[in-house]
C-alpha cells in the first residue's frame, strides 16, 4: 500500500480530522477481519476416494464464503504419516483437521468404537439414525473431553465384508476354525473368536502376502479396500456379511478451532456437514458398483442372514463383554437404534 502524505502547509479541516480519527478507530476491526487462517486437513484415503473429492469441493466453498480468510490445505493418503502419527499431530496442533475411523480413535476415546460392534447395524438407515442421533451426540461429547472437536456429521467408510480363499462363508459354522486376518484391535479379535474363528492380527501392508501364502485363508474389509488392494487376486469368495460399519469422524484441534471467529466456524461446519452427506451417498453408490466389478474379476458373492451370527455372539457372551466395557449409557443409546443385542 502507498504511503499517504499530508502536505505540511495545508491546514487540516475539522472534517478531515474527523475522517482520520474514525479511520484510526476502525483500523483494529479491519485488521481482525483480514486475519487469515491456513489450516491443514489430513486423511488416510487416496485422492480419488469420495472423501477427498467432497473435501476438495468443501475447501473451495469455505474459501469462497470467507473471502479467502480460511484456506484448507488437503493432505491425502497418509502423506503426513500413519493414523497414530497424525492423531498425535492433531492433538499437538501440527495438523488442524483430520478424519479418523472411530475404531482407531478408540485408543484415545474408548466410546468411539461402539459403532463397530458386530452385526449391530442391519442397514444404512439404522446407521444414520444412530450416528446422527443420540449415540453420535454422546460420542462427540466423549471426543470433546480429549480436547478435540468433532463435526456433527460422520463420514462413511462403509460396511465391512468377509472374503475367503477356500469356501463361501454363509453361516457362523463356516467360521469355526477359519484362519482370518483382522486389524490389530481387541474388538475384531474378540468378535471373531466369539464366532469360533481363528483370528490373526496382521498389519494391512502384509495382508496380500499373508493371503497369498495361506498364512490366513480370509480377511474382512469394505469392498473399496478389497478392490484397491487387489485382494480379489488371492481371494475367491466374498460374503456380504455387513458385520461392522465404520465411519470417519471429521476432527479439529480444539485450540485451532477456538481461534476461528464464530462466523467462520459457522461457514466451515455448514460446508463440512453438507460434504459429509454427499460423501455418504457417493460411498453407497461406489460399493454397489464395486460388487459388479469384483464379480467380473472372478469373485463369487453371497449374502448372509445376520440373525444366526447375532445369536452366536450373544450366546458366546460377546455383547455382554462389550456392554460392560462401554458402560450402560453408551450401550442403551446403541440399543435404542438397533434393538436389544442381549
Secondary structure, DSSP 4 states (H G I P E B T S, - for coil): -PPP---TTSPPPHHHHHHHHHHHHHHHHHHHHT--EEEEEE-SS-TTSHHHHHHHHHHHHHHHHTTTSEEEEEE-TTTT--HHHHHHHHHHTS-SEEEEEHHHHTTT-GGGGGGGSTT---SHHHHHHHHTTHHHHHHHHHHHTTTEEE-SSPEEEEEEEEEESSS---SGGGGTT-EEEE-S-HHHHHHHHHTT-EEEE--GGGHHHHHHTTSSSEEEE-HHHHHHTTGGGT--EEEEEEEEEEEEEEEEEHHHHHHS-HHHHHHHHHHHHHHHHHHHHHHHHHHHHHHHHHHHTT-EEEE--HHHHHHHHHHTTHHHHHHHHH-HHHHHHHHHHH----
